[in-house]
Amino acid sequence: HRDLHSFPTRRSSDLVDLYRDLVGAIAAGRPPVAPAADAADTVELAAALIQSAHTATEVALPVDPAGYAALLAYLSA
C-alpha cells in the first residue's frame, strides 16, 4: 500500500505535463517521454485526487478501479 507521501514531490504543472504526454503517447501509439513508473504514478495520483475531491473522503492507493469508474460514470452523466 502506497500513500501520497511515497510519491516524488512535483509541481502540479509537472503532473499535468506528464499526464498530457501519456495521453498523447497513447493516442499517437508512441512511447511516453516520461519513464513508465513516473507516468503510472502520475495517473494513479491524479485519479486519487479527483476521487478524493469529489467524495470528500480519503482515498487509499492504489485507487479502486471499480470505485473510480463509478465516479467517472456519475460525473459524465
Salt bridges, closest charged atoms under 4 A:
ASP14 OD1 - ARG11 NH2 2.94
ASP21 OD1 - ARG30 NH2 3.06
ASP38 OD1 - ARG10 NH2 3.07
ASP41 OD1 - ARG2 NH1 2.83
